[in-house]
Amino acid sequence: MSSTTVQSLSRATTATFEELALLFPEHELSPEQAAAPLDVAVSVEFRGPLRGRLVLRASSSILSAIAANMLGEDASRQAPLQRDALGEIANVICGNVLPVIAGAEAVFHLSAPQVHEGVDSVSRDDDAPSASIMFGVEDGRAEAVLYVFGEREGAEQVSQGAVSAA
């Protein structure tokens, strides 16, 4: 995992949770947060100069806070809307991190976010993450994992140039 890619994913994830969900990720997990299960997952596939997917796993205990802050208090009690809100967060994270790692001129096509019932069903045995971050949110936690397949040659150089210019 490139430290540049991890930093880019961390910045995009933190900013998205703060600005869209009005929640503040904690990079040092409390014992309660560390023990919270990651029992909900959404993924966004992308293709363009790079192809892959972003997976966002979260504790179900934080979904009502996410939905309430994004959609209003009534939506916070409805499981489908909670998962939709988490999917939108994943979509925004993906849309924000890709231009940083591939360059501002790169064009990507993103799939609609998919909710995964079993968190393990998101991973494939031969997949190795390009970047992964874990953080505490409220009384739970979340993990963002970026998988990039078939990286083009020189992708890291593009990534480093984009980050240093930011």
Secondary structure, 3 states (H helix, E strand, C coil): CCHHHHHHHHHHHHHHHHHHCCCCCECCCCHHHHHCCCCEEEEEEEECCCEEEEEEEECHHHHHHHHHHHHCCHHHHCHHHHHHHHHHHHHHHHHHHHHHHHCCCCCCEECCCEEECCHHHHCCCCCCCCEEEEEEECCEEEEEEEEEECCCCCHHHHHHHHHHHC
